[in-house]
Amino acid sequence: MLNGFGNIFFFQHITAPFSHWFLNLGLKAAGWATAAVANTWLREELFSDLKAIDVPTLILHGIHDRVVPFQLGEVQGQSIMNSRLIPFEYSGHGLFYDEKDKFNEELTKFVEE
C-alpha cells in the first residue's frame, strides 16, 4: 500500500534516497493503525462541522494534490468563517516539501497576524 505513495504525495521530483526515507517513515507505523485510519476515511464526513469553526483558519493546499483534491480545500475555504485559502501552484499533498519556502512564509505570516 505504501510503496509508491511518495510518487502521488509530492508533486515535485523527489530523489531515490528521499523516497526510501519517506517509505520507511510509513513502515514504522503499526500496520493495524494505518489500516484503521484508512478505513475511517471511507466513513468520514468532514463537512458538516465546518460552519461551526469560528477562529482564524489558514488553509494551505497544493493544487496538484492527488491525496486530497484541491476542490476539497476550496470547500473548506468557502465553509469556514474567517478562513484564508492559499493555493500552492507547484505542490501536491506534500507542499511543506514541494514549496517549503512559500509554506514557511505563509505560515509565519499567519502566526504573526
C-alpha atoms as an extended CHARMM CRD file, in Angstrom:
* protein
*
       113  EXT
         1         1  MET       CA              0.0000000000        0.0000000000        0.0000000000  PROA      1               0.0000000000
         2         2  LEU       CA              2.7790000000        2.4270000000        0.8750000000  PROA      2               0.0000000000
         3         3  ASN       CA              5.1270000000        1.5530000000       -1.9660000000  PROA      3               0.0000000000
         4         4  GLY       CA              4.9730000000        4.4030000000       -4.4670000000  PROA      4               0.0000000000
         5         5  PHE       CA              2.8700000000        6.6110000000       -2.1660000000  PROA      5               0.0000000000
         6         6  GLY       CA              5.6010000000        9.2560000000       -2.3310000000  PROA      6               0.0000000000
         7         7  ASN       CA              5.0060000000        9.4790000000       -6.0780000000  PROA      7               0.0000000000
         8         8  ILE       CA              1.4780000000       10.7710000000       -5.5000000000  PROA      8               0.0000000000
         9         9  PHE       CA              2.1840000000       12.5870000000       -2.2130000000  PROA      9               0.0000000000
        10        10  PHE       CA              4.6820000000       15.0320000000       -3.7250000000  PROA      10              0.0000000000
        11        11  PHE       CA              4.3330000000       16.9920000000       -6.9600000000  PROA      11              0.0000000000
        12        12  GLN       CA              7.9880000000       17.9840000000       -7.2840000000  PROA      12              0.0000000000
        13        13  HSD       CA             10.6250000000       15.3730000000       -8.0660000000  PROA      13              0.0000000000
        14        14  ILE       CA             11.9590000000       13.5430000000       -5.0460000000  PROA      14              0.0000000000
        15        15  THR       CA             15.2480000000       11.6900000000       -5.0310000000  PROA      15              0.0000000000
        16        16  ALA       CA             15.5120000000        7.9380000000       -4.5370000000  PROA      16              0.0000000000
        17        17  PRO       CA             17.0280000000        8.3600000000       -1.0350000000  PROA      17              0.0000000000
        18        18  PHE       CA             14.2190000000       10.7390000000       -0.0270000000  PROA      18              0.0000000000
        19        19  SER       CA             11.6230000000        8.3290000000       -1.4320000000  PROA      19              0.0000000000
        20        20  HSD       CA             13.2200000000        5.4830000000        0.5340000000  PROA      20              0.0000000000
        21        21  TRP       CA             13.1780000000        7.6060000000        3.7310000000  PROA      21              0.0000000000
        22        22  PHE       CA              9.5230000000        8.5140000000        3.1680000000  PROA      22              0.0000000000
        23        23  LEU       CA              8.5750000000        4.8650000000        2.6280000000  PROA      23              0.0000000000
        24        24  ASN       CA             10.4240000000        3.7980000000        5.7740000000  PROA      24              0.0000000000
        25        25  LEU       CA              8.6500000000        6.5230000000        7.7280000000  PROA      25              0.0000000000
        26        26  GLY       CA              5.3450000000        4.9410000000        6.7650000000  PROA      26              0.0000000000
        27        27  LEU       CA              6.5890000000        1.4410000000        7.5530000000  PROA      27              0.0000000000
        28        28  LYS       CA              7.4430000000        2.4640000000       11.1150000000  PROA      28              0.0000000000
        29        29  ALA       CA              3.7580000000        2.9700000000       11.8830000000  PROA      29              0.0000000000
        30        30  ALA       CA              1.8240000000       -0.0300000000       13.1400000000  PROA      30              0.0000000000
        31        31  GLY       CA              0.1440000000       -1.7510000000       10.1910000000  PROA      31              0.0000000000
        32        32  TRP       CA             -3.1530000000       -2.1270000000       12.0680000000  PROA      32              0.0000000000
        33        33  ALA       CA             -3.1500000000        1.6220000000       12.8080000000  PROA      33              0.0000000000
        34        34  THR       CA             -2.5310000000        2.5480000000        9.1770000000  PROA      34              0.0000000000
        35        35  ALA       CA             -5.3670000000        0.2480000000        8.0820000000  PROA      35              0.0000000000
        36        36  ALA       CA             -7.6880000000        1.6620000000       10.7770000000  PROA      36              0.0000000000
        37        37  VAL       CA             -7.0330000000        5.2400000000        9.6470000000  PROA      37              0.0000000000
        38        38  ALA       CA             -7.6080000000        4.3040000000        6.0110000000  PROA      38              0.0000000000
        39        39  ASN       CA            -10.8820000000        2.6260000000        6.9970000000  PROA      39              0.0000000000
        40        40  THR       CA            -12.1420000000        5.7820000000        8.7330000000  PROA      40              0.0000000000
        41        41  TRP       CA            -11.6330000000        7.7500000000        5.5170000000  PROA      41              0.0000000000
        42        42  LEU       CA            -14.3110000000        5.6110000000        3.8890000000  PROA      42              0.0000000000
        43        43  ARG       CA            -16.8990000000        6.5890000000        6.5090000000  PROA      43              0.0000000000
        44        44  GLU       CA            -15.7200000000       10.0740000000        7.4630000000  PROA      44              0.0000000000
        45        45  GLU       CA            -17.9820000000       13.0220000000        6.8870000000  PROA      45              0.0000000000
        46        46  LEU       CA            -15.8170000000       16.0740000000        7.1650000000  PROA      46              0.0000000000
        47        47  PHE       CA            -18.0190000000       18.9180000000        6.0390000000  PROA      47              0.0000000000
        48        48  SER       CA            -20.9380000000       19.0700000000        8.4560000000  PROA      48              0.0000000000
        49        49  ASP       CA            -18.9540000000       20.8650000000       11.1880000000  PROA      49              0.0000000000
        50        50  LEU       CA            -17.0650000000       23.3880000000        9.0420000000  PROA      50              0.0000000000
        51        51  LYS       CA            -19.5750000000       26.2020000000        9.5360000000  PROA      51              0.0000000000
        52        52  ALA       CA            -19.1420000000       25.8600000000       13.3250000000  PROA      52              0.0000000000
        53        53  ILE       CA            -15.4420000000       26.7980000000       13.1420000000  PROA      53              0.0000000000
        54        54  ASP       CA            -15.1150000000       30.3930000000       14.2720000000  PROA      54              0.0000000000
        55        55  VAL       CA            -11.3890000000       31.0190000000       14.6330000000  PROA      55              0.0000000000
        56        56  PRO       CA             -8.9230000000       32.4260000000       12.1090000000  PROA      56              0.0000000000
        57        57  THR       CA             -8.0350000000       29.4780000000        9.8870000000  PROA      57              0.0000000000
        58        58  LEU       CA             -5.2470000000       29.1480000000        7.3560000000  PROA      58              0.0000000000
        59        59  ILE       CA             -5.7640000000       26.5590000000        4.6350000000  PROA      59              0.0000000000
        60        60  LEU       CA             -2.6470000000       25.7070000000        2.6510000000  PROA      60              0.0000000000
        61        61  HSD       CA             -3.3460000000       23.3470000000       -0.2330000000  PROA      61              0.0000000000
        62        62  GLY       CA             -1.4260000000       22.1210000000       -3.2640000000  PROA      62              0.0000000000
        63        63  ILE       CA             -3.4030000000       22.3670000000       -6.5000000000  PROA      63              0.0000000000
        64        64  HSD       CA             -1.8250000000       19.1150000000       -7.7460000000  PROA      64              0.0000000000
        65        65  ASP       CA             -2.8160000000       17.1810000000       -4.6000000000  PROA      65              0.0000000000
        66        66  ARG       CA             -3.7220000000       13.6030000000       -5.5430000000  PROA      66              0.0000000000
        67        67  VAL       CA             -4.3530000000       12.5300000000       -1.9390000000  PROA      67              0.0000000000
        68        68  VAL       CA             -6.9120000000       15.2130000000       -1.0070000000  PROA      68              0.0000000000
        69        69  PRO       CA             -8.0720000000       17.0560000000       -4.1450000000  PROA      69              0.0000000000
        70        70  PHE       CA             -7.7390000000       20.8480000000       -4.1770000000  PROA      70              0.0000000000
        71        71  GLN       CA            -11.5090000000       21.1900000000       -4.6210000000  PROA      71              0.0000000000
        72        72  LEU       CA            -11.9290000000       19.9940000000       -1.0290000000  PROA      72              0.0000000000
        73        73  GLY       CA             -9.6670000000       22.8250000000        0.1300000000  PROA      73              0.0000000000
        74        74  GLU       CA            -11.9040000000       25.2200000000       -1.7710000000  PROA      74              0.0000000000
        75        75  VAL       CA            -14.9660000000       23.8190000000        0.0280000000  PROA      75              0.0000000000
        76        76  GLN       CA            -13.1800000000       24.3220000000        3.3520000000  PROA      76              0.0000000000
        77        77  GLY       CA            -12.3040000000       27.8910000000        2.4020000000  PROA      77              0.0000000000
        78        78  GLN       CA            -15.9220000000       28.6510000000        1.4820000000  PROA      78              0.0000000000
        79        79  SER       CA            -17.3720000000       26.9380000000        4.5380000000  PROA      79              0.0000000000
        80        80  ILE       CA            -15.0760000000       28.0610000000        7.3400000000  PROA      80              0.0000000000
        81        81  MET       CA            -15.8180000000       31.5760000000        8.5190000000  PROA      81              0.0000000000
        82        82  ASN       CA            -12.7080000000       33.7740000000        8.7500000000  PROA      82              0.0000000000
        83        83  SER       CA            -10.5540000000       31.3850000000        6.7210000000  PROA      83              0.0000000000
        84        84  ARG       CA             -7.9560000000       32.0580000000        4.0730000000  PROA      84              0.0000000000
        85        85  LEU       CA             -7.1070000000       29.5240000000        1.3660000000  PROA      85              0.0000000000
        86        86  ILE       CA             -3.6170000000       29.7790000000       -0.0900000000  PROA      86              0.0000000000
        87        87  PRO       CA             -3.1870000000       27.6530000000       -3.2270000000  PROA      87              0.0000000000
        88        88  PHE       CA              0.2630000000       26.2050000000       -3.8620000000  PROA      88              0.0000000000
        89        89  GLU       CA              0.6810000000       26.0530000000       -7.6370000000  PROA      89              0.0000000000
        90        90  TYR       CA              3.6850000000       23.7350000000       -7.6950000000  PROA      90              0.0000000000
        91        91  SER       CA              2.6530000000       21.3260000000       -4.9360000000  PROA      91              0.0000000000
        92        92  GLY       CA              0.8360000000       18.1180000000       -4.2700000000  PROA      92              0.0000000000
        93        93  HSD       CA             -0.1270000000       16.9070000000       -0.7940000000  PROA      93              0.0000000000
        94        94  GLY       CA              3.4290000000       17.3830000000        0.4690000000  PROA      94              0.0000000000
        95        95  LEU       CA              3.5090000000       21.1390000000       -0.0050000000  PROA      95              0.0000000000
        96        96  PHE       CA              5.7220000000       21.5350000000        3.0750000000  PROA      96              0.0000000000
        97        97  TYR       CA              8.4200000000       19.9320000000        0.9130000000  PROA      97              0.0000000000
        98        98  ASP       CA              7.3520000000       20.8560000000       -2.6210000000  PROA      98              0.0000000000
        99        99  GLU       CA              7.3040000000       24.5930000000       -1.8370000000  PROA      99              0.0000000000
       100       100  LYS       CA              8.9600000000       24.7400000000        1.5760000000  PROA      100             0.0000000000
       101       101  ASP       CA              9.9320000000       28.4390000000        1.3380000000  PROA      101             0.0000000000
       102       102  LYS       CA              6.3870000000       29.5400000000        0.4630000000  PROA      102             0.0000000000
       103       103  PHE       CA              4.9720000000       27.1850000000        3.1170000000  PROA      103             0.0000000000
       104       104  ASN       CA              7.1940000000       28.6760000000        5.8350000000  PROA      104             0.0000000000
       105       105  GLU       CA              6.4950000000       32.2280000000        4.6730000000  PROA      105             0.0000000000
       106       106  GLU       CA              2.7010000000       31.8160000000        4.6620000000  PROA      106             0.0000000000
       107       107  LEU       CA              2.6520000000       30.0120000000        7.9920000000  PROA      107             0.0000000000
       108       108  THR       CA              4.8880000000       32.6350000000        9.6180000000  PROA      108             0.0000000000
       109       109  LYS       CA              2.6910000000       35.4780000000        8.3010000000  PROA      109             0.0000000000
       110       110  PHE       CA             -0.4330000000       33.7980000000        9.6490000000  PROA      110             0.0000000000
       111       111  VAL       CA              1.0620000000       33.1420000000       13.0870000000  PROA      111             0.0000000000
       112       112  GLU       CA              2.3430000000       36.7300000000       13.3700000000  PROA      112             0.0000000000
       113       113  GLU       CA             -1.0350000000       38.3130000000       12.4940000000  PROA      113             0.0000000000
